[in-house]
């Protein structure tokens, strides 16, 4: 993870006060934000072929990760 991505993730996290004070969920949310930042960086800073490559990689990871994320979040919220 580059310093650029870390700064962007931190900025989003702090600006929108996204913490819900449940560490495992907060960590998962940070990871999802990181993927969005990676996509945004690809969109604005990379050539067309690299954009497509990053989009394919990140969107695949995001789909898998979202499924992994919502199972524990739903259990925690039920409790």
N, C-alpha and C positions, 0 to 999 in steps of 0.2 A: 504494500500500500504506500503510495507516494505521500509526501508532506502536503501536497495540494489537495488530495482527496481527504486526508485527515482533517485539514483546516475546514474544508467545505462541510464535512459531516458534523464537526463540532459546531460550526456556525449555525447550521440548520437545527441541531439538537438544542442549543442554547436559545436561539432566537424564538423558536416556537415552544419552548419549555415542554419537551416531549416525554420527560421521565414520568413513569407511573409508579415509581418506587418499588417495583418488583424486579430485582436484579436480572433474573433470567429473561424476562420479557423485554426489559430495557436493552439488554445486550443484543437480543434478536432484532429489535427495532433498529438499533444502530447498524447492524449488519445489512438490513434491508435498505436503509438510507444510503449506505456505502454503495450498494448496487445501483441505486438511482443516480448517484453522483457519477459513477463510472459511465453510465449511459449518457448522462448529460455532457460529460467531458468528451466522449466519443463523438457525439453529435456536433459539438462546437469546435473541436480541435483536431479532428482526424480526417484523413482522406476517405473517399467513398468505400473502398474495399475494406479498410481497417474498421470503419464504422459498422459495416455489416458483420464483420468478424466479432467485434466486441458485442454487438447487439445479440447475436446468436448465442454467444457464451453466457452473457449476463442474463438474458431472458430465460435460458434453460436453467441456470442456477437459481434464479428468482422463483420460477415455478416450483422447483423441488423444495426450496427453502421455505416458501410460503406454506406449503402443505405441512412441513415439519414444524413450522412456527405455530400454526393455529391449533394443533392438537393440544399441546401443553397450555397454551393461553386459554383455550376454552375450559380445560379442567380447572385451572387456577381461578378463573372468573366464576365458575360454578361453586367453588368452595367459598 
